[in-house]
Amino acid sequence: MGEELLKSVADKTVEHEYYIPIPDNYKLGRTKYVIIFGTVMSGLGKGIFSSSLAKLMQFKGFTIAPIKFDGYLNIDAGTLNPYRHGEVFVLDDGTECDMDLGTYERFLDIDLTKDNYLTGGKIFNSILGREREGKYLGRDVQFIPHVTGEIKLFLRNLAMKRNADFVFVEVGGTVGDIENNYFIEAMRELAYEEGRDNVVFVALTYVLEPGFLGEQKSKAAQLGIRSLMGAGIQPHIIACRARNPVSQRVREKISVFSNVPVDKVISVHDAESIYEIPALLKAAGTDEHVLDIVKLRDKANREKEKQLWKEWQSLTSKLRQSRKEITIGITGKYTGLRDSYASILNALEHAGLHAGTKVNVKWIETTDIDAGKVKPEQALKGVKGIIVPGGFGKRGAEGKIACIKYAREKNIPFLGLCYGLQLAAIEFARNVVGLKDANSTEIEPNTKIPIIDTLPEQKRLEGLGGNMRLGAQEVVIKKGTLAYKLYGDKVKRRFRHRYEVNPKYIEQLEKKRFIFSGKHPKYPIMQIAELKGHKFFLSSQFHPELSSRPMKPEPMFLGFVKACLK
Ligand code: GLN
């Protein structure tokens, strides 16, 4: 059907009700689409599920392009509060996006771009722009077919640009939300146009297990899947998130209500680590089910698959080996929410796997230290190292500075990430250089000694219009430093900041052995700072945690974890 439809649409001489823009040279069936919906509730780990399944397809030699749809009206995630929505992830091209893109990058070991992320705000923004340009030929611009048409175009463009065998689409939110219903509708249309063998629908759902009953209940899952079916989407596979393995009985029940054979109703119960999920899906045959649906069984590279699977298993088997354990401290505000520091926790897990240790985290609420209620030595009791992560604003900053002072004086490994570098410079200026009033203009706008400041002239030099410096930049590293030991002479890393070290004070700091070992190749932007003679005292203006991958731990994190073990 799709073929005929697209042919008729291509004929621009006839007026019709369709709006199906297709990229030039697009071939139906060249790319297969796997679309993942969430039912019952959000927070089920659609991104982890989607990444894990995509990983299994990547092992078979297929090229994967993941994409996430977010229904909200923000154009990107830059303005979202990480304590509400999870951390803001940053891509090489400076796109500020949902943390799930970090999951895709880590699992698939590929670098993503703005083409892998679509929000409601972004699609409407472009549609309204096009409308003003008169691109809709006198038509009333409608959700169907125009909004859905642009969404499908975005997907097909991604497929073309990456020459993808599989596009994995994660539809954010939960089926039934107003925010994502036009995305769901677009996917229904996509399946019709692309044809039966080219689109796989997966419903991720949740099986309740209330403590007072002590048994699994499938009703919520049934209702969730029913509303997906009501939107015209018949899932091929149902993945049941649950605390414990989902029983045969419950899987059968879900199967009866959903027209999905019971072998394709799979249990995705809680695992020790997210990196165990691919094995769980493989054991349930999910990857082979996908191949069957899209009729690609004979295209899989079984040799490659065997070898890559072995490598993956040898990595994940380390998760189960009994290992040493260490505890490190992470300072932060609202430290309750693990999602707001997802990349840091991942980077620590990767570094721990390669250093042969499990890394436990003690969260340190620095506002208590700020207020003098708690002393740093109390707060940091039992930790082998300290991380001061990225952050914004005044709250808790003095407490963080007190923790950095403690780490510096007591020779405790310290890793500063972005704000962590800035606060380390302030601490050093105050307590070692003797500049008592040193501060950041972010914390104290009228400070007499602005060690950290916004430097608009540098921003202009770099030609960045926005007020944050975003995305990947090169860092040139000084020989003979700790950074050089870890990275060699240069590295590319991702930034997201507005303030930086004021070049006026560099000499004074360096004289006392606070060394700027990584700089911008052209401009006086300090990108790595370290302390000479300390066991491990390293900080970066960039966010190294965004570049860590399970098979390739990030050198700063690996160095830090190893130093903590010593
Ligand atoms: N608030 C600091 C700045 O804007 C640090 C930002 C961050 O840690 N990402 O420069």
Residues whose N, C-alpha, C, O or C-beta is under 5 A from the ligand:
A	BS01	LIG	G390 G391 F392 G393 L417 C418 Y419 R496 H497 R498 Y499
